[in-house]
Amino acid sequence: MNVTATDLLAIFIFTITMMSLVGTMAGLSPIVPAAIAITLLSLWGIDIGFWQGKFGAYSQAWLRARSPKYRERVSYHEAGHFLAAHVLGFRVVSYAIAGIFGRSLGEILADDAFTGIEGGVEIEIVDAPNSSNLSANLLDRYSTIYMAGIAAEQLMCGGETEGGIDDMQSLRKSISHLPNPMTQERWALLNARNLLSDRRLVLVALAEQMLNGATVEDCCQTIEQNLLAPKN
């Protein structure tokens, strides 16, 4: 489940409200929780007004990125996209495991494109994925890449997924013109799972490389080396 900055604010306010109720019973002055609530609301208003909520998004991403388990999950998700794209013949232009890694708060606040979304894989576009003129083969390849992140999480993280909402929305937009889009969506997930399952060791090696900040070229080399490696 993705928790937004607004959700966090609501949780804080609820907690402070409970503190006020319990604190009154314990003899704590109600001024203390009220002052905390006013401060939080002021900070939230400043963040929304001056930084379009980026400070809250950064805080959320920073907190989540502290967890090694979460970083591992994100690395598998993005490695799934990367590996599927490479195998299906697309050139990967860039990738990011988490949008805040290696960047200061000042850089984040100055970045108009930052939304708090962690990670992403950019590929060289042959034809626009949402074009109704795409060939069936190209649409199938795009669909598989869209679902590869979710498929990787399912394969490597016990069947559970946390990311992929944006992937799903992009896929549904690109296949909305089809007579049975849900059939295409289910097929894409199954195809992505099969593609990654057959290359599980490659996926693990690639995720480790991406988590360590390897270049796109090094990641592609890792894929090729592991694809050529003899299977035990």
Residue pairs with C-beta under 8 A, 6 or more apart in sequence:
1 162
2 162
2 165
3 60
4 56
4 57
4 60
5 44
5 47
5 53
5 55
5 56
5 57
5 59
5 60
5 116
6 56
8 56
8 59
8 60
9 40
9 41
9 44
9 56
12 40
13 37
13 40
13 41
16 33
16 36
16 37
16 40
17 33
17 37
19 28
19 32
19 33
19 36
20 30
20 33
20 34
23 29
23 30
23 32
23 33
24 30
44 56
47 53
47 54
47 55
47 56
51 109
53 116
54 108
54 109
54 111
54 114
54 115
54 116
55 105
55 109
56 116
57 114
57 115
57 116
58 100
58 105
58 108
58 109
58 114
58 116
60 116
61 98
61 99
61 100
61 116
61 118
62 100
64 70
64 118
65 71
65 98
65 100
65 101
65 118
71 97
71 98
71 211
72 207
72 211
73 153
73 156
73 157
73 162
73 163
74 97
74 98
74 118
74 119
74 163
75 97
75 207
75 208
75 210
75 211
76 152
76 153
76 155
76 156
76 157
76 203
76 207
77 119
77 149
77 150
77 152
77 153
77 163
77 164
78 95
78 96
78 97
78 119
78 120
78 121
78 149
78 207
78 210
79 152
79 203
79 206
79 207
79 210
80 148
80 149
80 150
80 151
80 152
80 153
80 192
80 196
80 203
81 95
81 121
81 145
81 148
81 149
81 152
81 167
82 92
82 95
82 121
82 206
82 210
82 219
83 148
83 152
83 195
83 196
83 199
83 202
83 203
83 206
83 223
84 144
84 145
84 148
84 192
84 195
84 196
85 92
85 121
85 123
85 145
85 148
86 92
86 220
86 223
87 195
87 199
87 223
88 141
88 144
88 145
88 195
89 141
90 123
90 124
90 126
90 141
90 145
91 123
91 124
92 121
92 122
92 123
92 124
92 216
92 219
92 220
93 122
93 123
93 124
93 216
94 121
94 122
94 216
95 119
95 120
95 121
95 122
95 210
95 216
95 219
96 118
96 119
96 120
97 118
97 119
97 210
97 211
97 213
98 118
98 119
99 108
99 114
99 116
99 117
99 118
99 119
99 120
100 108
100 118
101 213
102 213
103 111
108 114
117 166
118 163
119 163
123 145
126 138
127 133
127 134
127 138
128 134
129 139
129 142
129 146
129 170
129 174
130 173
130 174
130 176
132 177
134 142
139 174
139 175
139 184
140 187
140 188
140 191
142 174
143 171
143 174
143 175
143 184
143 185
143 187
143 188
143 191
144 188
144 191
144 192
144 195
145 192
146 167
146 168
146 170
146 171
146 174
146 188
147 164
147 167
147 171
147 185
147 188
147 189
147 191
147 192
148 192
148 195
148 196
149 163
149 164
149 167
150 161
150 163
150 164
150 167
150 168
150 189
150 192
151 189
151 192
151 193
151 195
151 196
152 192
152 196
152 203
153 160
153 161
153 162
153 163
153 164
154 160
154 161
154 193
155 193
155 196
155 197
155 200
155 203
156 200
156 203
156 204
156 207
168 185
171 185
171 188
172 181
172 185
175 181
175 184
175 185
178 184
196 203
199 226
199 227
201 226
201 229
202 222
202 223
202 226
202 227
205 222
205 226
206 219
206 222
206 223
206 226
209 218
209 219
209 222
210 219
214 222
